[in-house]
Amino acid sequence: MLNKQFRREILIALLIVVLMFILSLYDYLVHEHHHAFSFENIPFFTGLLGIIGALFITVVVKILEKIVSRGEDSYERYYTS
């Protein structure tokens, strides 16, 4: 079973996603934008671009973590007496 705290966090995340969807529908249906490029007229383009950008940043950070991070043993020689 899911505990009460986890269910509450899932509910909050779901409400945020629904709110973001409603706001992007409002933006798409009500506001008229004049875009510089034709591909910017694709519905929800900016939202999809933001999600793809966030995923890209996450992947880059994970790769950099593997390259730059040290093992736990390397810190012991500096901080032990």
Backbone as CSV, one residue per row, in Angstrom:
resi,resn,N_x,N_y,N_z,CA_x,CA_y,CA_z,C_x,C_y,C_z
1,MET,0.828,-1.191,0.000,0.000,0.000,0.000,0.869,1.251,0.000
2,LEU,0.330,2.298,-0.550,1.029,3.573,-0.560,0.734,4.310,0.731
3,ASN,1.778,4.891,1.310,1.545,5.621,2.539,0.895,6.971,2.246
4,LYS,0.414,7.624,3.276,-0.359,8.852,3.131,0.476,9.981,2.524
5,GLN,1.732,10.113,2.922,2.609,11.172,2.413,2.858,11.010,0.907
6,PHE,3.089,9.771,0.474,3.355,9.517,-0.939,2.123,9.822,-1.782
7,ARG,0.947,9.429,-1.306,-0.290,9.722,-2.030,-0.512,11.231,-2.144
8,ARG,-0.182,11.966,-1.093,-0.331,13.420,-1.109,0.615,14.045,-2.138
9,GLU,1.849,13.564,-2.205,2.808,14.088,-3.177,2.379,13.778,-4.606
10,ILE,1.834,12.585,-4.835,1.331,12.213,-6.159,0.167,13.116,-6.551
11,LEU,-0.725,13.405,-5.613,-1.864,14.273,-5.874,-1.411,15.691,-6.230
12,ILE,-0.436,16.208,-5.502,0.089,17.547,-5.786,0.736,17.582,-7.176
13,ALA,1.524,16.564,-7.511,2.159,16.510,-8.831,1.109,16.430,-9.936
14,LEU,0.068,15.644,-9.721,-1.002,15.526,-10.709,-1.732,16.855,-10.890
15,LEU,-1.991,17.556,-9.805,-2.650,18.852,-9.894,-1.791,19.870,-10.646
16,ILE,-0.489,19.834,-10.432,0.416,20.744,-11.150,0.411,20.442,-12.641
17,VAL,0.420,19.161,-13.006,0.398,18.781,-14.421,-0.913,19.220,-15.067
18,VAL,-2.032,19.020,-14.376,-3.323,19.438,-14.918,-3.369,20.954,-15.078
19,LEU,-2.858,21.694,-14.112,-2.827,23.147,-14.203,-1.970,23.605,-15.380
20,MET,-0.810,22.981,-15.560,0.054,23.341,-16.687,-0.633,23.048,-18.017
21,PHE,-1.371,21.935,-18.095,-2.082,21.587,-19.322,-3.186,22.603,-19.613
22,ILE,-3.933,22.997,-18.588,-4.989,23.993,-18.767,-4.407,25.329,-19.216
23,LEU,-3.297,25.741,-18.607,-2.670,27.003,-18.994,-2.143,26.962,-20.424
24,SER,-1.586,25.835,-20.855,-1.087,25.776,-22.220,-2.241,25.692,-23.221
25,LEU,-3.367,25.075,-22.840,-4.549,25.111,-23.709,-5.061,26.540,-23.848
26,TYR,-5.112,27.260,-22.752,-5.539,28.651,-22.777,-4.624,29.482,-23.673
27,ASP,-3.330,29.283,-23.520,-2.368,30.026,-24.332,-2.535,29.700,-25.805
28,TYR,-2.783,28.436,-26.115,-2.915,28.016,-27.509,-4.216,28.528,-28.132
29,LEU,-5.307,28.508,-27.385,-6.605,28.853,-27.947,-6.903,30.352,-27.923
30,VAL,-6.403,31.076,-26.943,-6.793,32.473,-26.775,-5.780,33.442,-27.368
31,HIS,-4.516,33.274,-27.062,-3.510,34.234,-27.516,-3.107,33.965,-28.958
32,GLU,-2.967,35.029,-29.700,-2.450,34.912,-31.060,-1.003,35.389,-31.063
33,HIS,-0.122,34.510,-31.459,1.300,34.834,-31.481,1.760,34.956,-32.925
34,HIS,2.678,35.824,-33.138,3.297,35.958,-34.453,4.726,35.457,-34.324
35,HIS,4.964,34.290,-34.888,6.247,33.632,-34.732,7.162,33.932,-35.909
36,ALA,8.437,33.866,-35.629,9.434,34.134,-36.657,9.652,32.926,-37.558
37,PHE,9.465,31.719,-37.016,9.710,30.501,-37.783,8.409,29.711,-37.906
38,SER,8.268,28.975,-38.995,7.021,28.251,-39.236,6.822,27.089,-38.256
39,PHE,7.907,26.462,-37.795,7.751,25.333,-36.887,7.268,25.764,-35.503
40,GLU,7.331,27.052,-35.196,6.827,27.537,-33.914,5.302,27.564,-33.868
41,ASN,4.640,27.363,-34.995,3.185,27.306,-35.039,2.643,25.937,-34.648
42,ILE,3.511,24.957,-34.442,3.085,23.626,-34.007,2.468,23.760,-32.615
43,PRO,1.288,23.170,-32.408,0.658,23.279,-31.085,1.555,22.720,-29.988
44,PHE,1.654,23.439,-28.892,2.421,23.048,-27.700,3.912,22.896,-27.987
45,PHE,4.412,23.585,-29.003,5.826,23.483,-29.369,6.730,23.938,-28.229
46,THR,6.407,25.071,-27.612,7.276,25.595,-26.554,7.276,24.682,-25.335
47,GLY,6.133,24.094,-25.010,6.081,23.161,-23.891,6.904,21.912,-24.150
48,LEU,6.762,21.360,-25.360,7.552,20.179,-25.719,9.039,20.496,-25.759
49,LEU,9.364,21.671,-26.257,10.769,22.074,-26.290,11.327,22.194,-24.872
50,GLY,10.531,22.710,-23.944,10.968,22.816,-22.556,11.191,21.456,-21.916
51,ILE,10.284,20.514,-22.164,10.433,19.162,-21.607,11.660,18.477,-22.181
52,ILE,11.853,18.597,-23.487,13.023,17.983,-24.122,14.305,18.619,-23.593
53,GLY,14.298,19.939,-23.400,15.469,20.617,-22.849,15.782,20.167,-21.435
54,ALA,14.747,20.000,-20.617,14.965,19.539,-19.243,15.530,18.118,-19.226
55,LEU,15.012,17.252,-20.085,15.538,15.888,-20.164,16.988,15.886,-20.648
56,PHE,17.296,16.754,-21.605,18.659,16.858,-22.111,19.615,17.304,-21.006
57,ILE,19.223,18.313,-20.246,20.064,18.793,-19.148,20.276,17.690,-18.114
58,THR,19.225,16.926,-17.814,19.341,15.831,-16.850,20.337,14.781,-17.328
59,VAL,20.267,14.428,-18.599,21.189,13.427,-19.150,22.624,13.951,-19.124
60,VAL,22.823,15.205,-19.478,24.168,15.785,-19.470,24.737,15.798,-18.053
61,VAL,23.916,16.138,-17.070,24.381,16.150,-15.681,24.764,14.742,-15.229
62,LYS,23.993,13.741,-15.597,24.327,12.365,-15.228,25.648,11.924,-15.861
63,ILE,25.869,12.311,-17.096,27.126,11.957,-17.768,28.298,12.669,-17.100
64,LEU,28.134,13.972,-16.808,29.202,14.716,-16.138,29.481,14.177,-14.744
65,GLU,28.448,13.687,-14.077,28.645,13.101,-12.747,29.557,11.882,-12.822
66,LYS,29.368,11.068,-13.846,30.220,9.880,-14.021,31.666,10.285,-14.314
67,ILE,31.851,11.359,-15.073,33.194,11.780,-15.470,33.924,12.470,-14.324
68,VAL,33.250,13.359,-13.593,33.908,14.246,-12.653,33.949,13.700,-11.229
69,SER,32.984,12.893,-10.839,32.889,12.488,-9.434,34.053,11.592,-9.019
70,ARG,34.336,11.639,-7.733,35.396,10.810,-7.155,34.763,9.705,-6.319
71,GLY,35.544,8.716,-6.018,35.081,7.664,-5.124,35.081,8.145,-3.682
72,GLU,34.391,7.421,-2.830,34.314,7.831,-1.429,35.681,7.758,-0.738
73,ASP,36.550,6.885,-1.174,37.850,6.723,-0.537,38.761,7.936,-0.763
74,SER,38.558,8.649,-1.831,39.448,9.766,-2.132,39.278,10.917,-1.151
75,TYR,38.128,11.022,-0.507,37.914,12.104,0.450,38.537,11.797,1.814
76,GLU,38.716,10.555,2.110,39.247,10.172,3.439,40.675,10.660,3.661
77,ARG,41.471,10.684,2.635,42.863,11.114,2.829,42.963,12.606,3.123
78,TYR,41.958,13.396,2.746,41.985,14.826,3.028,41.386,15.185,4.375
79,TYR,40.421,14.414,4.841,39.666,14.812,6.024,39.882,13.919,7.248
80,THR,40.785,12.992,7.182,41.078,12.159,8.361,42.432,12.583,8.935
81,SER,42.531,12.437,10.221,43.802,12.824,10.838,44.540,11.617,11.366
